[in-house]
């Protein structure tokens, strides 16, 4: 219970997500949830590590709640960035879902600054 859930529950994760600069129904947000829902477990873990520095989400049953933020960035087609201390994804706009997926995968694959101990 202390370490958190092994698998990412997408529906629960959505409930804990807020949007800054988005209404939550924009195409880029739909692409994000579609990508994360269909991602392999390994990619989901890499996303969590990229955006939070953790490989698991805390169990809310033990009283720890979290907030995942997706913040709109005004630049286009750049790599997504994260603020791990604030569990925030800074998400630029993309011209296509294919470009979005390429940029997301590049970001989560090349995030090596935070290591497990």
C-alpha positions as semicolon CSV with decimal commas, in nm:
position;residue;x (nm);y (nm);z (nm)
1;X;0,000;0,000;0,000
2;X;0,286;0,237;0,071
3;X;0,450;0,186;-0,270
4;X;0,130;0,244;-0,467
5;X;-0,058;0,070;-0,743
6;X;0,139;-0,143;-0,987
7;X;-0,084;-0,072;-1,286
8;X;-0,212;0,267;-1,394
9;X;-0,592;0,288;-1,373
10;X;-0,672;0,533;-1,655
11;X;-1,023;0,616;-1,530
12;X;-0,890;0,697;-1,183
13;X;-0,602;0,893;-1,334
14;X;-0,850;1,103;-1,538
15;X;-1,044;1,184;-1,220
16;X;-0,726;1,326;-1,068
17;X;-0,633;1,532;-1,375
18;X;-0,694;1,904;-1,409
19;X;-0,632;2,115;-1,716
20;X;-0,468;2,456;-1,720
21;X;-0,544;2,650;-2,037
22;X;-0,761;2,368;-2,171
23;X;-1,128;2,292;-2,132
24;X;-1,048;1,922;-2,136
25;X;-1,223;1,840;-2,462
26;X;-0,969;1,975;-2,712
27;X;-0,826;1,739;-2,974
28;X;-0,481;1,732;-2,813
29;X;-0,636;1,614;-2,484
30;X;-0,832;1,345;-2,667
31;X;-0,508;1,233;-2,835
32;X;-0,331;1,226;-2,498
33;X;-0,590;1,002;-2,333
34;X;-0,619;0,778;-2,636
35;X;-0,241;0,736;-2,644
36;X;-0,211;0,671;-2,270
37;X;-0,507;0,431;-2,267
38;X;-0,359;0,226;-2,551
39;X;0,002;0,248;-2,433
40;X;0,186;-0,061;-2,312
41;X;0,232;-0,084;-1,935
42;X;0,601;-0,004;-1,980
43;X;0,514;0,322;-2,158
44;X;0,261;0,414;-1,890
45;X;0,529;0,366;-1,624
46;X;0,773;0,577;-1,827
47;X;0,508;0,849;-1,858
48;X;0,454;0,848;-1,481
49;X;0,827;0,873;-1,424
50;X;0,855;1,154;-1,679
51;X;0,577;1,361;-1,526
52;X;0,611;1,278;-1,155
53;X;0,945;1,110;-1,092
54;X;0,754;0,804;-0,967
55;X;0,687;0,471;-1,132
56;X;0,362;0,412;-0,942
57;X;0,068;0,619;-0,831
58;X;-0,008;0,643;-0,460
59;X;-0,309;0,452;-0,332
60;X;-0,579;0,705;-0,252
61;X;-0,737;0,454;-0,009
62;X;-0,463;0,536;0,243
63;X;-0,554;0,904;0,237
64;X;-0,298;1,037;-0,010
65;X;-0,457;1,222;-0,299
66;X;-0,267;1,353;-0,597
67;X;-0,338;1,597;-0,878
68;X;-0,204;1,542;-1,228
69;X;-0,198;1,863;-1,432
70;X;-0,186;1,910;-1,806
71;X;-0,086;2,265;-1,888
72;X;-0,126;2,425;-2,229
73;X;0,190;2,570;-2,379
74;X;0,163;2,831;-2,653
75;X;0,445;2,693;-2,868
76;X;0,379;2,429;-3,130
77;X;0,550;2,102;-3,220
78;X;0,813;2,113;-2,943
79;X;0,876;1,829;-2,703
80;X;0,645;1,805;-2,403
81;X;0,804;1,906;-2,074
82;X;0,727;1,809;-1,720
83;X;0,751;1,959;-1,375
84;X;0,795;1,651;-1,159
85;X;0,760;1,838;-0,830
86;X;0,415;1,955;-0,938
87;X;0,307;1,640;-1,133
88;X;0,257;1,861;-1,438
89;X;0,280;1,793;-1,810
90;X;0,346;2,104;-2,021
91;X;0,188;2,007;-2,351
92;X;0,243;2,200;-2,676
93;X;-0,003;2,179;-2,964
94;X;0,065;1,944;-3,253
95;X;-0,053;1,938;-3,612
96;X;-0,135;1,568;-3,607
97;X;-0,178;1,275;-3,373
98;X;0,123;1,107;-3,532
99;X;0,348;1,403;-3,441
100;X;0,201;1,411;-3,090
101;X;0,278;1,041;-3,035
102;X;0,634;1,078;-3,172
103;X;0,704;1,373;-2,941
104;X;0,549;1,205;-2,637
105;X;0,743;0,883;-2,692
106;X;1,065;1,076;-2,746
107;X;1,014;1,262;-2,419
108;X;0,936;0,957;-2,207
109;X;1,210;0,746;-2,364
110;X;1,481;1,006;-2,312
111;X;1,393;1,107;-1,958
112;X;1,693;0,976;-1,769
113;X;1,764;1,244;-1,509
114;X;1,550;1,086;-1,239
115;X;1,667;0,743;-1,132
116;X;1,527;0,477;-0,903
117;X;1,724;0,398;-0,590
